[in-house]
Amino acid sequence: MRIRSPSLPELHAFANVVETGSFSHAATRLAVTQGAVSRAVMRLEERLGLELLERHPAGVQPTAEGRLYFDRIHAALAQLESAVPARQVRGTPASELRLAAIPSLNMRWLVPQLPSFHAQHPHVGIVFKPYVKDDDFRRDDVDCWIQTRATHHSRWPPHVRATYLVGREIVAICPPAWRERIRTPQDLLSHPLLHHVNYPDNWALWLRTQGLADAAPELAAGFDLAAGLVEAVAAGMGVAVVQRCMIDHELAQGRVAMPVAGSASTGRGYYLCVPRARPEPPALDAFRRWLLSRAEAGKAASALSESAPSRSARAVQGS
């Protein structure tokens, strides 16, 4: 029989780029170089005669044909992965946890901190499974999910136990070069207001908490991933309000700045979701406790960094 299907490395490279929105993060997942992922995707596109990905400065998105192809292959890839007994794979940790995580939080918050988890629990391996929007939490190839709460009032399905982790609070960010000209929340309104297309009311919510309830923000470019929104601000396209947990790396590197203090709660956030009726894998409790400890550490660090502008302002006023 003549084999017409692409190779598994090509399919895994493409699927991981779609799931993470980034060639570099896909490379990290697959433990290969970014160039290897890029070349594998190019071979796949040539083999199929299709353009599967749209490459932008703010990230990578599947084309319409790419999304359709991903929907066709991701379940088959997951089934192949689940068919391999972990104990028969050399070097596999003694225990594994299969996780499906929303891409933006996965890239910006979870993956950068995973070395800490592996250092504490070297016997546990985290296996990332394809993220599916509007998942019903009934898949048998996933042990736990990290998912966002849809709205402030929405409830989780009765068969799901959800534990809040991070992401309720949003803050304003700008390119570092703009920080000196933005002294008050009102000053932000004179710059392009970048926004998340799924949450266009975030700007109005944040401004209202800053005493600008009557402001009528005129939104500029929209992005469907928080990761893209952060990258757009770093590139100097405008200002934005984003989840505080999404910008730790960019703040540390000086790629974005928080020009004014003040946050607002969306009431949404990210949750660890587990099916109630299913027995928990042995590694799940350790993973849950680690996630909560990282969330608390991030909250403490955020409180310190958000108070810094206030201290600086008082010093200027007193001089």
Summary of the structure (lengths in Angstrom):
residues: 319
radius of gyration: 21.1
end to end distance: 81.8
largest distance: 81.8
contacts: 953
relative contact order: 0.13
helix: 46%
strand: 19%
